[in-house]
Amino acid sequence: MSESIYELIHTIVIPEFSKTLYMVSVATVLSAIVGTVLAIVLIITHKEGLKPNNVVYQLLNTVINIIRSFPFIILIVAIIPLTRAIVGTSIGENAAIIPLTIAGAPFVARIIESSLREVDKELIEAVKSFGASNFQIIFKVMLPEAVPSVISGITLAIISILGSTAMAGVVGAGGLGAVAITYGYANFDNTIMYGTVCILIILVQVIQSLGNFLYKALK
Amino acid sequence: MIEISNLQKSFNERKILKNISFTIDDGEICGLVGRSGAGKSTLLRCINGLESYDAGSLKIDGFEVKNHSEKEIRQFRKNIGMIFQSFSLMERKTVYQNVALPMECWGYGKEEIDKRVKELLKIVDIEDKIHEKPRSLSGGQKQRVAIARALTLHPKILLCDEATSALDPKTTQSILLLLKKINETLGIAVVFVTHQMSVVRQICHKVCILENGEIMAKGAVNEVFMDQPQSLRNLLGENEEVILPQDGVTIKISYSGENVNDRLLSDMAQKIGVGFSLVWAKTEKYRDTVLGFVIINVDKNHISLVDKYLNDVGARWEVLTNE
C-alpha cells in the first residue's frame, strides 16, 4: 500500500502538479496581458475617461459580462472549435490554456479597471495641467500608482485560474484536478482525493501570502 | 494677462457660469470666492482648458483657450501651473520624482531636471525631504511639493483650487506666505479659488465673488471689503448682533488707513464739537492696508455737521436703521 502511494506520487502526482503549475502560470500571464489592455480601453472610453467613447465602452462591457456569465465547464466546451484552430487539439494542458485565458482575461480586466478607477481624479487633473499626454497619464501615472492594488487583484485571479484548472482536468487537460477526480473520486481512493486537495490548499496559501507580501512591499 | 468676457457654461441645461467677465493682470493675485457649487472651481478649470465653455471668450495673453488640438492645448498648459486641495502627488514616488514628473513628460535631459528640481525644492523650503515619499509628509509639506511641481515648467500663472482648505490655520499661513513670496519674486500671477475669506484678506490684490455662477462683486480687495456688498456679507456670515440705540442717528463709518487718520473720531469731536457714543468698532488687516469699521450714535440735530465733516475727510459712511 505505502509503496503504491509512493509510486503514485512519483509517476502521477508530481508530473500532474507541474502540469497544473504550467497551465496556471501561462494562463495568468496571458490573462494579465489581455486583461490589462482591456482595462485600459475600458478606462479610456468610459464617459468620464480620457477619450470617452460610449459605443466601444458598452460593446466591451457587454462582451466581458457575457464571458463572465459562462460556467467555466460550458465555456471549455463552447470554444472547442477555437481551441482546435489555435492549438490543433482540444485535449491536454496546452489546449486548456485557451479557455483558461478567455475566462481569466475579463476577470483580470475588471480587477485592473477598478484599480485604475481608484487613482485620485485630482492627480489625473494635476498631471493634465502640466500638459502630459493621455499615453503618459496612463503609463507614467495611473498604472504605476495602481500597482499594489493590481498585484492583489492578480493574486485573486491566479487563485481563480487555479480553481478553473481543476475543472479543465475533467475534460482531459490533466493536472491535479484530474488526479483528484480520476484517481481519487472515481477510484474510491480517499487518500489520493484528499491528498491532492491538501496540495491545492497549500498552493493557494503560498500564492495568497506571496501576493500579500508583494502588496505590502510595494505600497 | 487673463481676459474673460461673457463666459457661459451649462451642464445638462443647468447654467454653471453666467456672463462671467473680469481681467487679471500679470503678477496679480486674484481670489475667486463663493460657496461650494458657486462655479468657482469650474471657472478655474476653464482657465487651463480642463473644462470647456459654451460661449464668450477666455484669453490668456491673447490666446483663446477653446477649440484647440490636443497638442496645442498641451503646449499651452505648460504656461499654467495648478495646485489642489488634496495635493495630488503620486503616492508611490519620492518628492524628487514627483517634482521631476512634468519635465520628464516634456522630455528634458536628466541634468537639467536635476538642477531645476533641486532649485525648486529650495524655493519651497523642503530640500531635506527630497527622497521621502508623500506618505511621510505633513499636509503643508505635501502642498509645498505640489507647488514645486507646478512651477517646474516656468509658468506665468498659478491656479490654486482650495489649496489651503485641507490645512490647519498655522500651516495655511505658511503656505500663503510662500505663495506671496513666489508671486513677488517670480512675478507669477496667482488665481486662488477658496471659500476662506482669510486667504483673500491676506494675499489677494483682487477678488471676485461668485454666487450661483454669477459674479456678484469684483474689484480691489480693500474696495470690496469697504463696500461690503450683500454677496460679501453672505459669505462672511457675520451675524455679530450689534444692538443699535433707539434714539439719535446711528452711523456706520468705514475707512482705510491710507486716506483717513486713525484719530478720525476724536478729531471730529474736537473740530466740530459734536459728542458721540461709540456703539461698535473693529479693525481688520487686508494684505498691506488696515480697514476700520465703527458704528457711532449722534444726536439728530448734529447730523448735518457730521455729514459735512465725514465727507470732507473722505470717509465712507452710511446711516443704519433699526429694522
Interface residues (C-beta under 8 A of the other chain):
Chain A: D120 E122 L123 E125 A126 V127 K128 S129 F130 G131 A132 S133 N134 Q136 K140 V141 P144 E145 V147 P148 L218 K219
Chain B: R45 N48 L50 E70 I73 R74 Q75 F76 R77 K78 I80 G81 M82 I83 F84 Q85 S86 S88 L89 M90 E91 R92 K93 L101 P102 E104 C105 W106 A146 R149 A150 T152 L153 L159
